[in-house]
Amino acid sequence: MHTYGLLRNSFRPTSEIRVLRSYWRQRGGHIQTAGECVQRMQKSLTQMNLQLSNVLTDIMGHTGQMILRAILAGERNAEKLADMRDYRVQASREEIVASLTGDWRPELLFTLKQEMDRYDFCQQQITECDQQIQPHLGGLPSRPKAIEGDVPLIATPRKKKKAQGNSPAFALDKELVRITGVDFTRIDGIHVMTAQTIISEVGLDMSRWKTEAHFASWLGLCPNNAVSGGKILRRDTRRIVNRAATAFRIAASTLRRSDSYLGAQFRRFRSKLGAPKAITAMAHKLAVLFYRMLRYVDRGQTFYEERYRQQQVALLNKRAVQLGFCVVPISTETASV
């Protein structure tokens, strides 16, 4: 069947994108492992009745790491540990002292130390991945920026999105704008990390999909109706394991508290269809916007003028046929006279 052209080729990005994809997936694996280490550290603290997570939003923040590393260094005085709190922590010193009053069990402290060492090792490996990703992105060719007025996705200025905790140390947002020509963070819900994940999976060439509908279907974000005898038996989406589709779904779920147009639309879908279907519908919309921004190319004034001329000729031919005439093109010499 492949010999006679009856099988369609599977999607395979370019070699440069495949290298970037390998680095980014490896980095994502280290982030997941670091998250598991944090969960085990929280479990060890809870078993020792140290409720640090009740007073700190992130135990791996500045204050949390200061306290944990002091505990592993041998400090057991709750008041001295509470003095390490950052001024931005909303919990009072007394609350932190109460949360650090527990049972210091040696076997759980040993577990806490091993998980902290493993966490530090994962952070080191993440840094090494960033050291490989940055020069590779720098070697990708630049793309001319699209004209802002040609892609009116946002009518009002948006606030700058805060960097996520797992963001690389270098300016990833500037590199993505340079190699794509557009700023995907203009789409509400799309963070720079989300855009990087999608680009590392689908690449920069959107011409691999004829239309935005083909792109959404490849992601598994389109309805897949089971029809038998002209009757629809089931309405659902295809079960596709796709990291880019997962990134779009996660971005769509963050629209719940957004005050933008997409946020209002998501809340309306959520109240009408439920959360799962609303997330899929908004993920489809985000994928369409992503496709349109990356597929856009300024073809210049000559292309526009030629296309406009063809439209006018087609209108003249149609009008002439309605009136019983025929339009005959003239030669270049006659036109100059």
C-alpha positions in Angstrom: 0.0 0.0 0.0 2.9 2.4 0.7 4.4 1.6 -2.7 1.3 2.7 -4.5 0.9 5.8 -2.3 -2.2 4.6 -0.4 -0.7 5.4 3.0 -0.1 8.9 4.3 3.2 9.8 5.9 3.3 10.3 9.6 4.3 13.6 11.0 8.0 14.0 11.6 9.5 17.4 12.4 12.8 18.7 11.0 16.1 17.5 12.5 16.7 20.8 14.3 13.3 20.5 16.0 13.9 16.9 16.9 17.1 17.9 18.7 15.2 20.6 20.6 12.4 18.1 21.4 14.9 15.6 22.9 16.4 18.3 25.1 13.0 19.7 26.2 11.5 16.3 26.9 14.6 15.3 29.0 14.2 18.6 30.9 10.6 17.9 31.5 11.4 14.5 32.9 13.8 16.1 35.4 11.1 18.6 36.4 8.7 15.8 37.0 11.2 13.9 39.1 12.0 17.0 41.2 8.2 17.4 41.8 8.1 13.8 43.1 11.0 14.6 45.5 9.0 17.6 46.8 6.0 15.4 47.4 8.1 12.9 49.4 9.6 15.6 51.4 6.2 16.9 52.3 5.2 13.4 53.3 8.2 13.1 55.6 7.5 16.4 57.2 3.8 15.5 57.7 4.8 12.2 59.4 7.0 14.1 61.8 4.0 16.5 62.5 5.9 19.4 60.9 3.0 21.2 59.1 5.3 23.5 57.1 3.1 23.4 54.0 0.2 25.0 56.0 2.2 28.3 56.4 4.2 28.3 53.2 2.7 28.1 49.8 5.8 26.5 48.3 8.2 24.7 50.7 10.8 24.9 48.0 10.7 28.6 47.9 13.3 30.8 49.5 12.0 30.5 53.1 11.1 26.8 52.7 14.6 25.9 51.5 16.3 27.9 54.2 14.3 26.1 56.9 14.7 22.6 55.4 18.4 22.9 54.9 18.8 24.2 58.4 16.9 21.2 59.7 19.1 18.9 57.7 22.2 20.7 59.1 21.0 19.8 62.7 18.9 22.8 63.8 15.9 21.8 65.9 15.0 25.1 67.6 11.6 26.1 66.1 12.1 29.8 67.0 15.5 30.0 65.3 14.0 28.3 62.2 11.1 30.7 62.2 13.5 33.6 62.2 14.5 32.6 58.7 11.1 33.6 57.3 11.1 36.1 54.4 9.3 39.4 55.0 6.9 38.5 52.2 5.6 35.4 54.0 2.0 36.2 55.1 2.1 33.7 58.0 3.3 35.2 61.4 6.3 34.0 63.2 4.2 32.4 65.9 2.3 30.3 63.3 5.6 29.1 61.8 6.9 28.2 65.2 3.7 26.1 65.8 4.0 24.4 62.5 7.7 23.4 63.2 6.9 21.8 66.6 6.9 18.0 66.0 8.6 14.7 66.5 12.1 14.6 65.0 12.3 11.0 63.9 15.8 10.0 62.6 14.5 7.6 59.9 12.3 10.4 58.4 15.1 12.9 58.6 17.2 10.4 56.6 14.4 10.2 54.0 14.2 14.0 53.9 17.9 14.3 53.4 18.0 11.8 50.5 15.0 13.5 48.8 16.7 16.9 49.2 19.9 15.5 47.6 17.9 14.0 44.8 16.1 17.3 44.3 19.4 19.2 44.1 20.7 16.7 41.6 17.6 17.2 39.4 18.1 20.9 39.5 21.7 20.5 38.4 20.5 18.3 35.5 17.9 20.9 34.5 20.6 23.5 34.4 22.7 21.3 32.1 19.7 20.9 29.8 19.3 24.7 29.7 23.0 24.9 28.7 22.3 22.7 25.7 18.9 24.3 24.8 20.2 27.9 24.7 22.9 27.5 22.1 20.7 25.3 20.0 17.9 27.9 19.9 20.5 30.5 19.1 21.5 28.5 16.1 18.0 28.5 14.6 17.4 31.1 11.9 15.5 34.2 12.7 12.1 34.9 11.1 10.8 38.4 10.2 8.2 39.7 12.7 4.6 39.8 11.6 2.9 43.2 11.5 1.0 43.7 14.7 -2.1 45.1 13.0 -2.4 42.1 10.7 -3.1 39.8 13.7 -5.6 41.6 15.9 -5.8 39.0 18.6 -5.9 41.3 21.6 -7.7 44.7 21.5 -6.4 45.9 24.9 -2.8 45.8 26.3 -2.2 42.8 28.5 -0.2 42.5 31.7 3.2 40.8 31.4 2.9 37.2 32.5 5.1 36.2 35.4 7.8 33.7 34.8 7.1 30.2 36.0 9.2 28.5 38.6 10.6 26.1 36.1 11.5 28.6 33.5 15.1 28.5 32.1 17.6 31.0 33.3 18.0 32.6 29.9 15.5 34.8 28.1 13.4 32.1 26.4 10.6 34.5 25.4 13.0 36.6 23.3 14.4 33.5 21.6 11.0 32.3 20.7 10.0 35.7 19.3 13.1 35.7 17.2 12.7 32.3 15.6 9.0 32.5 15.1 8.4 36.1 14.4 5.4 36.4 16.8 4.8 36.6 20.5 2.6 33.7 21.5 2.1 35.0 25.0 -0.3 37.5 23.4 -2.7 34.7 23.4 -4.3 34.6 26.9 -3.5 31.3 28.6 -0.3 30.6 26.5 2.8 31.0 28.7 6.3 31.0 27.3 6.9 27.5 28.6 3.7 26.3 26.9 4.8 27.9 23.6 8.2 26.2 23.9 6.6 22.8 24.6 4.3 23.1 21.5 7.1 24.3 19.2 9.4 21.5 20.3 6.6 19.0 19.3 5.1 20.5 16.1 8.0 22.6 14.8 7.9 25.9 13.0 6.5 24.8 9.6 2.7 24.9 9.8 2.4 24.1 6.1 2.5 20.5 7.0 -1.2 20.9 7.8 -3.3 22.3 5.0 -5.7 24.2 7.3 -6.2 25.0 10.9 -8.9 22.3 11.0 -6.3 19.7 9.9 -4.0 20.9 12.7 -6.7 20.6 15.3 -7.7 17.2 14.1 -4.1 16.0 14.3 -4.0 17.1 17.9 -7.1 15.2 18.6 -9.1 18.3 19.5 -11.9 17.8 17.0 -15.1 15.8 17.3 -14.9 12.2 16.1 -18.4 11.1 15.6 -19.1 7.3 15.3 -21.7 7.0 12.5 -23.5 3.8 11.5 -26.3 3.7 9.0 -26.4 7.5 8.8 -27.0 7.7 12.6 -24.5 9.2 15.0 -23.9 6.6 17.8 -21.3 8.5 19.8 -19.8 12.0 19.9 -16.3 12.3 21.4 -12.7 13.1 20.5 -10.1 10.6 19.4 -7.8 9.1 22.1 -4.5 10.6 21.1 -1.4 10.9 23.3 0.1 14.2 22.1 2.3 16.4 24.3 1.3 19.5 22.3 -2.4 18.7 22.8 -1.8 18.3 26.5 -0.1 21.7 26.6 -3.1 23.3 24.9 -5.5 21.6 27.4 -3.5 22.8 30.4 -3.4 26.3 28.9 -7.2 26.2 28.4 -7.8 25.2 32.0 -6.0 28.3 33.2 -8.6 30.5 31.5 -11.1 29.9 34.3 -10.0 33.0 36.2 -9.0 35.1 33.2 -10.8 38.4 32.6 -10.2 38.3 28.8 -12.5 37.4 26.0 -11.2 33.8 26.0 -11.8 33.6 29.8 -15.4 34.7 29.4 -16.0 32.2 26.6 -14.4 29.4 28.7 -16.7 30.1 31.7 -19.8 30.1 29.4 -18.7 26.8 27.9 -18.0 25.4 31.4 -21.5 26.3 32.7 -23.2 24.9 29.6 -21.1 21.8 28.7 -19.1 21.0 31.9 -15.4 21.4 32.6 -14.0 18.5 30.4 -15.8 19.5 27.2 -15.1 23.2 27.9 -11.4 22.5 28.2 -11.4 20.6 24.9 -13.3 23.3 23.1 -11.0 26.1 24.4 -7.9 24.0 23.7 -9.2 23.7 20.1 -9.5 27.5 19.9 -6.1 28.1 21.3 -4.6 25.6 18.7 -6.4 27.5 16.0 -5.0 30.9 17.2 -1.5 29.3 17.5 -1.7 28.0 13.9 -2.9 31.3 12.5 -0.1 33.3 14.2 2.7 30.9 13.1 1.3 30.4 9.6 1.0 34.1 8.8 3.6 35.3 6.3 3.8 38.8 4.9 4.0 38.2 1.1 4.6 41.8 0.2 2.9 44.5 -1.9 3.4 42.7 -5.2 1.5 39.7 -4.1 -1.4 41.8 -2.9 -1.6 43.9 -6.1 -1.6 40.8 -8.3 -4.2 39.1 -6.3 -6.4 42.2 -6.3 -6.0 42.4 -10.1 -7.1 38.8 -10.6 -10.2 39.5 -8.5 -11.1 42.5 -10.6 -10.7 40.5 -13.8 -12.9 37.8 -12.5 -15.6 40.3 -11.6 -15.4 41.9 -15.0 -15.7 38.5 -16.8 -18.7 37.6 -14.6 -20.4 41.0 -15.3 -19.7 40.8 -19.0 -21.3 37.3 -19.3 -24.4 38.6 -17.5 -24.7 41.4 -20.1 -23.9 39.2 -23.0 -20.4 40.5 -23.7 -17.0 39.0 -23.7 -13.9 40.6 -22.2 -10.9 40.4 -24.5 -7.4 41.3 -23.1 -5.5 43.9 -25.0 -1.8 43.7 -25.9 0.9 45.6 -24.0 1.5 48.0 -26.9 -2.2 49.0 -27.1 -2.4 49.4 -23.3 0.6 51.8 -23.4 -1.2 54.0 -26.0 
